[in-house]
Amino acid sequence: MLVNTVQIPVPMIAYLIVSLIMMFAGVYGFLTRKNLIMILISIELILNAVDINFAVFNRYLFPAQNEGLFFAFFTIAIAACETAVAIAIIINVYRRFGNAEVDNINTMQE
């Protein structure tokens, strides 16, 4: 017996709510954490929220074009480069102080 399935499109507001939750989780993590790795993960959450917005607005406003997706891919590439540099800095801080806390960078400035 075959069941007739109807595909119901996901409304735009659902994607925006997910993006909003990711954005606020990233901002909260960035402002409250002292571990450099957790701050880096929070920044990645913020960038992923932006990528979702690029893709969603491209899909709903200009469905025949791909500019939003190209912006999202560009953001992902920039985030990968940023992560590589940040991890190199975090490794140097860890080698110098034995932990990766934000307070150690203030000590390095002195």
N, C-alpha and C positions, 0 to 999 in steps of 0.2 A: 504494500500500500504506500503510495507516494503522498507526501504531505506538501502542500503548496506553501512555500516559504516566501515571505515578503521582506525585503531588506529595508529597514527603516534607518535613514541617515542619522548619525549622531549630531545633535545640535551644537552649534558653535560655542554656546555658553558652557557646555560640559568641558570642552578643551580649555577654555579660558579659566575655569575654576581650578582645574588641575594645574595649570600654569601659575595661577595666583598662589596656590598652596605651596608649590615648589619655590616660588620667589620669596614668600615670607619665611619659609623654613631656611632658605639660604641666608637671608638677611639676619634672621635671629641667630643662626649658627655663627655667622661672621662677627656679630657684635658681642656674643657671649662666650665664645670659646677662647682658650689660651693656647691650645696646642696648634702648631702651625699646619699640621696635616689636616686637622678638622676645619680650619679656616680655608684651606685650599679646596676641600670637598664642598664647603658652603659656597665658595665662588663658582665651582662647577655646577652646583644646583641652580644658581642664578642664571648662568649662561644657558643651561638646558631649558629653563623657563622661557628665556628669550627665543631660543630655537623653536620651541613649540608655538610661540606667538607668530613667528615668521611663517611657519608652515601653515598654520590655521588661517591667518589672514590672506595668505596667497591662495589657498584652496577656496575660500569663500568669496573673496573679492575679485580675483582674477584666475578662474579655474583653467583657462587655456594657456596660461603663462607659467613660467617656473622661476621667476625672480626671487620669490620668498624662499624657495628651496635652495637656490644658490647662495643666498645670504646665510641660511642656516648651515650649509656646508662650509662656507668661509668662516663662520663663527666657530664651528667645530675644529677646523684646522688651527685657528688662532688659539683656541683653548688648549689644544694639544701642545703647541709650542710654549704657551704660558706655563703649563703644568710641568714640562721638562725643565724649564729654567727654575721654577719654584722648588721642585724636588731637589735640584742641585744645590740650591741655597739652603734648604732644610737639612740636607745631608751634611753640609759644612757646619751648620749650627750644631747639629747633633754630635759631630766629631769633636767640636771645640768644647761643648758644655755637658755632653752626656744625656741631654734631653732636648726636645724640640718645643720649647715654650716661647711665647712672645716676649717675656721679660728678658730673655737672653739676648735678643737683638738690641734692646735698650742698653744692656751692659756692654755690648760690642761697640756701641757708639762712643762710649766714654773713654 
